Amino acid sequence: MQRSKRFEVLEDRPVNKDGFVKEWPEMGFVAMSSPNDPKPSIKLENGKIIELDGKKRKDFDMLDQFISDYTIDATITEQVMALDSMEIARKLVDINIPRAEIVELSKGLTPAKLLEVLNHMNVVEMMMALQKMRARKTPSNQCHVTNIRDNPVLMAADAAEAGLYGFDEQETTVGVVRYAPFNALALLVGSQTVRGGILTQDSLEEATELRLAMLGLTSYAETISIYGTEPVFIDGDDTPWSKSFLASAYASRGAKMRFTSGTGSEVQMAGAEGKSMLYLELRCVMMAKGAGVQGLQNGSISCIGIPASVPSGLRAVLAENLATMIFDLEVASGNDQTFSHSEIRRTAKMLCQMLPGTDFIFAGFSAVPNNEDMFAGSNMDSSDIDDYLIIQRDLMVDGGLKPVDEETIIEARYQAAKSMQAIFDELGFPAITDEEVEAATYANSSEDMPTRNVVEDLKSAEQILRDGISGFDIALILAKRGYRQTAERIFDMLKQRVAGDYLHTSAIINKDNLVMSAVNDENDYSGPGTGYRLSPERWEEIKNIRQAISPKDFD
């Protein structure tokens, strides 16, 4: 058969390297509406829920029981469930219906009822609802800072650069688990080099992660995974109750924390039970609400390839973000794992969260090249920073980032690397050479860095945990070695741990070391002229990209 030249061109486009599948409800390959999804229902007896979405209490699995006992308000659920789902969907979009009214309704919804509501909404309507339902008025952003060698000097420099761009949260992980304390230290020092208040985490197995938090080397956690079916939960050796206990362990020690879930995880683990991806995710959202955590990292996250392969899949991802907000939870709304070879498709997905704004538009914008991102790459990476900043400028939208000139970035990277050099020297760790400092100052990736002695580094990394070297110890060293401002910023972060104000929903800490959360920066959007609006100062910041020319340049 002779081929169409146009189709040959089309087939060579990046988007056709992506994977797409037809719906397969029996295995859970359906985004938002499976024929196997239950119908909404609720029945009570003596104030206790005895039927949930068509299932009798004697047949409840552990998620049904947890949601019934800890999430749904039995005093209002019958009234809420009697409302028409279309009416609730319209309330979500209606600028005359305040956010607080929707949050109150959420207390009586069942997973199947909310699924029915969301299925009435198109993408634009969901984005309109997102703008109203976000807990914190001011949108923000989170990034990944990792490298394939777990090089602590480079990591500190990259964290400093990311802080300058405006990321309020920074997350790292490891290639070699024993490097974890070095990575936590590098992120703490690098981020605080450029401004106070940046929250950091080291994504690890939970016991080590909690130990690092207790030492004051990290300030939040979010990789505490929950799932929408009992078999998949059990696969992870967990239950809703054990996850709730773990959440309280973090919070009681002053560490901010979110759960992580996302559409497609149950399909990926072969335990979807024939239900739609969104229905199972709504069970996760309601479990998180019942557990009392600050919020949820969701938006499919590391499973994004699954919903992205089926019809309406990216709509389902947007719907799960909205559902989290409906339950008055903080949301880090995905966009953190790459899922497409198509730049157009990746941007289209990201705009669903960027345009209305979420608490954290990315749950990990890769502040490093994607081949250095140990979270398997992000929807956008360091090479996309200019595109992102220009989209903010084009659309007059706040995506949480700001332009920075090259000279400022070089100086910050140098100071972060020098700080690490001083800390290693003071603690007797393997020396960070001037050559390494110079390389980290100008590097793009770990390929630009001299190699380090891995064996000796690992011994010193383990010493941090063995000797209990804390954030306070690091602050004292930096003050002693002349890096007083960074030392004071780290000490201020430790004081925040004691105060605990950043345990409020959607909390971030601004450059003035003040907590901004859903308590003191509550979203009050009710139509044009309300809610978050760019201040003149912030608009000037967004406008002034380095590429823009001025008539004065030609005087």
N, C-alpha and C positions, 0 to 999 in steps of 0.2 A: 504494500500500500504506500502510495506516495504521501509524504508528510507535508502538512501545512508549515510553511516557514515561520508563521506567526506563533503557532503552537510550539515549535521547536525553541523559539525565543522564550516563550512563557515557561516551558519546562526547565529552562536553565536559571530561572529566577530563584533567589534564596528561599522564598517561602515554600517552594516545592521540595526542599530538603526536610521540611517538617513532617511529622507523622500525624495522620488523621484516620479515625476509625468511625464506622457507622455505629449507631446506638445498639447496645447489647444489654438490655435491662437485667437479664438473669444474673449477670456478673457485675452489675453495678456501673456499667459504662453508659450512664445517662446522667445528664447534669442536674436537672431541676424537677423533673416530673416522671417518675417511674410508675408503671401500672401496679407495682408492688408496694408503693408508699401507702402508709395507713391513712385512713380518713380521720379528720379531727373529731375528738369526743372527749368528754370529761364526765365522771360520775363521782359523787361523794357520799359517804355514809358516816354520820356522826363527826363531820368535819374532816374526815380523812379521805384522800383520793383512793378510790377502789377500781377505777377504770381510767386508762390513759390512752387516747388515740386507738380505741377499739380493743385494747388488751386488758384483761382482768388482772387484778393485783396478784393473784396466785401464779400468773404467767409472766410477771415482770422479770426482766433481766436486771442487772445491777444498775444500768443507766436509768431505766424507767423508775426504779425505786429511789435512786438519788435525786432525780429531777422532781419526782412527786413529793418527796419529803423535804427537800431543801431549796428548791427553786420556785415552784409554783405556789402562789398565795391562795390557799384554799378559801379564804374569805371573799375573794372577788372573782375567782376563775369562772364560775358559772355565768356571771354577768358578762365577762369579757368574751367568753366562748359563744355567747348568744349573739354577739355582733356579727354582721355580715363581713366577710373577709374583704370584699371590695371596699366597704366603708372604711375599714382600717387602712387599706392601701391608700385611699384618698386622703385620709388624715395625715399620713406620712408625707405626702407631697404638699398639702395645703399649708401655705405660709401663715394662715390665721390660727392654726392649731399649734400651740406651743410644744416644744420638745418635752417638757415635763409631763404633759398629758399622755404622750406616747409611751414614755418610760413607765408611767403608772399602769397603762394598759398591758405592757410587757409582762407584768407580774402575774397575769392570769392566762397567758398564752401557753398552748402546748406546742411541741415541735411541729406537728402536722398542721396546726392552725397557722403558725407563722409561715410555713412553707406555702400554704395556700395563698396567704397575703402577698408574699414575694412573687409568686407566679403571675399575679395580676399586673406586675410592674415591668415596664421596659427599662432599658439601660439609662436613658435620660431621666426618667422619673426616679430611679434609684440614686442617681447622682444628685438630683435635687434634694432627695431625702437625706443623703449623706451630709450635705452642707448644713442641714438643720440639726441632724442627730449627733454630730461629732461632740464628744464630751468637753474637750478644751477648745476655747474659741480660736486660739492661735495654732495654725498647723506647724508641723515640725518634720524632722527627718532623721533617719538612723543610717549608719554605714557599717560595712565590713572593713576591717584592717587586718590582713593576714599576709603571709608569704610562704612559699613552698619549702623554704629552708628553716622556717621558724626563727629567722634572724632578728634578735631583739633590737639591734641598732636601727636597722631599716624600719622595723615596725614602729618604733618610737617616732622616727621622722615622718612616716606616713600618717601616724595619728595626729601629729602636730599640723600637718597640711590639711587633714580632714577637719580638724577643729577650726581652722581659719575659714574654710568654706562654709561653716555654719552647722555641721552635724551636731545635734544635741545629745545623741547617744552613739556610742561606738562599740562594736562587737568584734571579738576575735575568736579564733579556734586554732587547733594545732594539727600539724601533720604527725608529730610524735608526741604522745600524750605526756611524757615526762617533761616536755618543754613548757607545760602549762603555766607554772609560776613566772617564768621569764616573760611570756606573752602578756600575762596580766600586768606585770610590772611595766613593761614597755608601753602598753596602752595607757595606763594611769599617768606615767611621766610625760609621754608625748602629748596627750590631750591637754593636760594641765599646764603645759609649757605655753600655750597660746591664750587660754582663758580658763577661768574657774567654772565649775558647775557642769562640765561635760560628764555624763554618766557612762560607765564602761562595764563590759562583761566579758567573761572568758567562757565560751560554750564548751562544756566538758561533760563527763559523767558526773552525776549530781553530787556525790559526796565530796569530790575534789572542788567542784564549783562552789559548794557551800563553805568549805574551809577557806578558800581564797576570799570569799565575801566577808567572812568573820575576821580575817586579817586586815580588812580594809583595803585590799588590793583591787577589788571590784565593787561595784555599787548596785548592780541589778542582774537579774537572770530572766530568761524567757524560753529556754529550750527545755521546758517541762511538758512533755508531749502527752496529749490525751486523744482518745479515739471514740468513734461513734458506734461501735459494736462491741459486745462483750468478748467475743473470741479474740479480736485484735487487741483489746485492752489486756487480756490475759497473756497474749503473746509477749507483751512488754513487761510481764511480771508485776502488773499494777492493777489497782482498782480506783474508782473515784475517791474512796476514803483515804487510800495511801497517798494519792496525789494532793489531796487537801491537807494532809498532815505535813507533807513536804513543803507546801506553800506556806504554812504557818511557821515552819522552821526558818525559812528565809525572812519572812516579815518580822518575826519576833527578834531577829538579829539585825534589823534595820536595813535589810536589802529589799529594794523594789523588785517585784517579780510579776511576770505574766505566764500564763500557759501558752502552749503552741498547739494548733490543730490546723486542719485544712481539707478542703474538698479533694477527694481522690486518694487519701491515705489508706482508707479501708479497701479500696479497689487494688491499690498497689500491694497490699498485704493479703490479698485474696480472702477478705472477710467482709465484703459489703452486704451480704445477705440479700442481694437483689434489690436493695433500696437505692434511691437516687443519691448522688454525692451530696447535694445540698441538704437533704433531709438528715443524713448522718452528721453533717457538720452542724446543723442546728441543735442536735442533741449535745454536741461538744460545747457549743456556746452556752447552752443552758446549764450544763454541768459546771462550766467555769463560773457562771453567775452564782450557782448554789454553793460553790466552794469558797466564795468570797475573795477571789484574787482581784488584783487591780485591773487586769485586762487580758487580752488575747493577742498573740501574734497569729494572724490567720490571713488567708488570701492564697490558699493552696500550698504556699511555701515550697518545700522540697519536692512536692508531688505535682507541681504545676503542669508537667507534661501530660498528666492524665486528663484533667478537665479541658486542657487546651486542645485535646485531640477530638473532642466530641462537640456536636452542635450546642450552642448556647453555653459553652463551658466557661468562657471568660465572663459572661453575664452572671453565672453562678458564683464565680470568685468575688465579683462586686457585691452580690447579694449576701455572701457570708460576712463581708466587711460591714455592710449595713446592719445585719442582724446583731452583730456584736455591739454596735452603737445603740440599737434599740433597747438592749438590756443594760445600757448605761455603763458599759465597760470601755476602757481604753483599747484602742486598736492600733497595732503595727501591721499595716495593710498589705503585706507581701511585696511584690515586685522585686523580690530578693534572689530568685534563682532564674537564670536564663532559661527560656523555653522555646525560642524560635530563632531561626537563621535570618529572619526578616526584620530589618530595622523598623520598617513601617508597622509591622504587627506588634513588635515589642513596645513601640511608642504608643500605639493605640491602646494597648492594655494599661500602660502606666497612666495615661491621661484620665482614665476612669477614677483614679484616686487623687491625682494631682489637681485636677480642675476644681472639684468640690472641696478638696482638702481633707486630710485625715490626721489623727494624732501623730502618726509617723507614716509618711507617704510611702517610703520604702522601709521594709523590715531589714534592709541591708543593701544600700547602694554601694557597690564595690568601689571603695576609695583607692583601690589598687587595680592593676591590669587583671582581667578575668583569669588569665592563666596562673595568677598568683593567689586567687581567691579559693581558700580551702573549703568554702561552703559550696563548691561546685559551680562557681560563677554566678554573677548577678544579671538581672535584666538590663542594667546599665553599669558601666565601670568607669575608671578614671579617664579613659579616652573619650567618654561621652559627656564630661562635665560642661564643656562649652556649649554643646547642643542643649543641655538641660537649662543652663543659665539663660540662653537666648530664647528658649520657649517661655520661661518666666517673663522675660522682657516683651516678647511678641504679644503675649496674651494678658499681660498685666495681672499675673497670678503669682502668689507666694508659694513656692515649692520648698521653702525652708533653707535655701542656699543663697550665697552671695558671691559676686566676683572678687577675686584676689589677684594682685599683681605678682609677677614672677619674683621680684626682688624680696618681697615680704615672705613669700613661701620659702625661698632659699634660706633666709635668715632664721625662720622658725625651725626648719628641718635641722639646721646646724645646731641651734640651741638645744633641741631635743636630744640629738646624738651626743653632744657634749655632756648633757646631764646624765645620760646613761653611762658614759665613760667615767664620770666622777663616782657614780654609785657603785659600779663594778670595782673600781679601784679601792674605794673605802671598805667594801665588803670582802676584798681579797678574791673576787671572782676572776676568771680568765680575762686578761686585759683587752679593752677595746682600744685599738690603735688609732693614731691620728689619720692613718690611711682609711680606716673604716668610717670614721667620722666624715671625712671628705667625700667618700663614696656615697654614704647615706644622704648627704646633703643634696646631691645632684642626681641620685639614682631614680630610675623608673621601675626597676624590678630587682629581684635577688640576683639575677644574672650580672648586675652591675656591682655586686658586692664581693669583697674578698671572702674566701672561705674561712670558717672558724673551726676550732677543735670541738667537734660535737661531743665527744666523750667527757671532756672537762666541763663543757657548758652544762651538760645534763647533771653532772654531780653538783654543780653550783645551784642549778634550778631546784633540785631536790632539797638542797640545804635551806631554801626559803621556807618550805613547809616543815622540815625537820626542826629548824631553830625558831620557827614562828616569827619570821621577819615581817613586820607589819607596815602598813601605810604610814603610821606614825614614825617608825624607824627611818623610812625613806625620806619623809619630810625633814627629819633632823639632819640626815646626811646632806641633803640638798642645801639646807640653810647653812650648815658648816662649810660647805664647799663653794658658797657664794651665789647659789641659785635661790635666793630668798623668796622671790615672787612665786616661783613654782612651788616651793615648800609651803608657803602660806595658802596657796590654792588647794593643795592636797590636804592640809590641816583643816581647811574650811569644809572640804568634802567629808572628813571624818566627823566634824561637828554636825553636819547635816544628818549623818547616820544616827546620832544621839537624839537630835530633835525629832526626826521621823516624819517631817512634813512632806517629804517626797514619796511617802507611801500612799498619798492621796491619788485618786484616779487621774490618769493622764499627766502625771507630774513630770516636768522638766525643770532644770535650774538655769536661769539666765546668766548673762555675763556679770551681772551685779550680785550674783550669789543669792538671788531671790527665787523661791519656788513658785512656779506657775502651774496651776493644775485646774481641774474642773471645779475646785472650790472657789478660787479667787480669780479665775479667768474662764468663767462659765460661758459656754456657747449660748448666745441669745439671738441667734438668727431668726428673723421673722419677715424676711423679704428684703427688697432693695433698700439700701441705706442702713441695714442692721447687721449684726454679727461681725465677723472679722472683716476689716477693711484695711488696705495698705495705708500706713501712715505716710505723710510726705517724705519723711526721712527714709523709710524702708523702700519707697518707690525710687527715690534717688539712688539708693544702694543697688537696687535691681537693674535700673536703667544703665548704670555706668560700667558696662562691659568694656574690656580693654580694646576690643576690636572697633568700637565706635569712633569715628573721626569727627572732629569739630572744625568749623571754619577758622577758629583761632590757630589751628595747626598749620595753616597756610599763610599766616601773617608774615 
